[in-house]
């Protein structure tokens, strides 16, 4: 099984579906993580170019903890993600053609900030574009077309606000790995703890516990499927 997980910023996937991604890899699935934005504005002290480079390394380290095959970045600057940008759409479509996933996990299409919502729509548009036979890309021409309307699952929002899951994944055996992967994003975790008095790791663990309460396990992550034609499938795609 092949899984493509697309988050906006380098720590978004670890927050919302890190346990699920580790569960996939432990079950033998081939997982690729892709970040659309480079996170260059996610700090009040570290300048953007330096932060971009730091966060790329953090993302790679987190991917190793989760056991994924590869971590890819589209390297779009923060607040510049735009699902109407044909260059970004083509770049994301190339990723879909390259990975050829059985399922895509990405942001909910209603979330707390612009880049997350734009990423959700970008993935939706690009996964359609990847199926067009006469659409050539810069790196992968139309011989690499992926003629499948890939099922999409939307992952939880930050703190679970305004998100009601229809599907849950039990990550009780994976919560420690999820938090270890999250801790790789030191520029974010350390900064929020020292300067905003937010223990972000504790918040993420608590939200996983909340989802666990809802489905009768210790820790869980919540999802809901994209239900437009013809994205649905009778296959069980979550681990």
N, C-alpha and C positions, 0 to 999 in steps of 0.2 A: 504494500500500500504506500502511496505517495501523498504527502501532506504539505501544503503551502500555507504558512502562517504569515500574514501581512499586518504589521503594526505601523503606526505612524512614527513614533519616536523609539530610540533604541531600548527603552525599558518597558514599553507598553505591553509587549507579548508576555514578558515574565510576570507582570502584574496580573493580567487578565486570564492567561491560559498556560502559564509556565508548567503547572502540574500536569495538565493534559498533554502538552508537548512531550514531557518526559515519559509519561505513560505510553504515548505512541512509540517513542524510540525503544522503550523497554519491551514493547510487544513486537518489535521488529520492523516497524514502519520507517520509511525514509522521509525525514522531515527537513524542510528548508525554511528558514526564517528570513523574512525580507522587511527592511525598514524603509519607508518612503522618505521621511525627513531625517536630517542628520543630527538634530538636537542642538544646533549651534547657539541657540538663544536661551538654553535651559539653565542659566546660571547668572547671578548678578555681579560676579567678580571676574571669573575666568572669561577672557575675550573669545569671540565666536570661533575664530579659526582654530585656536588651541583647544577649545571645548569640543569642536567637531572631531578633531583627531583623537582626543581622549575617549570620547563616547564610542567611537568606532572600535577601539581596543576593548572597551568594557563590553560591548555587544558581542564581540568575538569570544571573549572569555566566558560570558554567560551561555553562549551557544555550546561551548565545550562542556560546561556543567550539565546541560540538558541532553547532551549526546546527539545533537542534530547534525545533519550532513554538512550544512553550509549556512553561513549568514551573509546575506546580500544587502547592500544599501543602494537606493536610487539617488542618494546624496542631494536631495532637495532641501534648500534652506528652510528653517522654521518659518511658519506663517506664509509660505509660498506654495503650499500644496494646493493644486487646482485641478479638479477632474475634467475641466474643459481644455486643459493644456494638452495639445496633441502630442507633444514631445514626451510628457509624463505618461500619457495613456499608452503610447507605443512602447516606452521603456518597461512599463508594468506588463504589457501584453507579451513582451519578449521573455520576461521572467516566467509567465504562465507557460509559454511554449517550451521554455527550457526545462522547467520542473515537470510539466505534464501531470499535474496533481489529480488525485481522485476526489479531493475535497480541499476547499480553501476556508481558512478561518481569518476573520478580520474584524474591524471595529463595527459596532452597531451604527446604523445610519442616523441615529439621534444621540448626540453626546455633548459633553460640556465645553468643547472648544472646536474652533474652525478646522484645524488640521486633521482632527480625528474624523469628522464628518466627511471632509473632502477625500480622505483616504478610503473610507468606506465606498463612496461613489466611484472613486478611481478604480478600485478593485472590481466593482460591479461592471463598469464600462470596459475595462481592459480585458477581463476574462471573456467578454463577448467578442471584442476585437480580435483576440487571439484565434478565434475560430473561423475568421473570414479568409477564404482561400486566396482571394486576390489582393489581400493586404500584406505588403512586404514591410519588414522592419529594417532598421539600420544594420543589426547584427545577424538576425535570423530571417531569411527570406521566406516566401510563401511555401517553400517545400517543407518547412517546419510547422506548418499550420496544425493546430490542436483542435480538431473538429468536435469538441465536447462542451456542452454548457455545464461547467463545473458546479456542483452543489456548493453553496456558501453557507457557513454558519457564522453568525455574529456573536462575538464574545462580550462579556460583561462590561459595563461602564465602570468608571472609577467610583469606588465605594458603592457600586450597585444601584446608583440613583436612577430612577425612571426606567428600570430594566426588569422585566419579568421573564425569567427563563422558562423555556418549555422543555429543555433537555439539561441533564446534569451529568457531570463526570465525577466519579468518586476519586479524589486525589489524596486520600488519607495516607497512603503509602508513599506519596511523592511530595508532601508538603515541605519537608526539610530541604529537598533538592530545589524546589521552587524558590524558597527563601534564600538558599545559597546562590542560585542564579541571579536573583534580584540584588543580592549584596554585591555582586560584581559591578553594579552601576554606582560606584562610590561617589562620583561627582554629584549625583542626585540624592542618594541616601544620606550621606554625610552632611551635605549642605542643608537639607531640610531639618535634620536633627539639631544641628548647631545653631542655625539662624532663624528657623521657623518653629522650633520646638515641636516638630512633627516626627514621631517615630513611624516612618513610612512602612518599614517591614512589619511592625505590629499591626498597622492598619490593614495591610494586605492579608496578613494571617487571619485577622478578625473577620474580614469580609469572606474569606474562604470558609471560615467556621460558620458564618451566618448561612452561606449557601449549603453547607453540610447539614445544618439544622433543618433546612427546608426539605431535604430529600432523605433524611434518616441516616446520615453517615457523619463522621467526625469533620471531614473537610471535603469541599467540593468546589467545582467551577461551573458556572451556568452559561448556557448558550440558547440561541433561538435560530431557526433556519430561515434563509431567504426563501419565501414561499411563492415567488412569481414563476410563471411558466417559462421554460421547462426545467427549472433548477432542482425540483424535488426528485427523490429517488426512494425506492423501497429498500435500498441497502442501508445497513447500520454502519455509519461512518465515524462516529465518535467512539473512543476506546472505552 
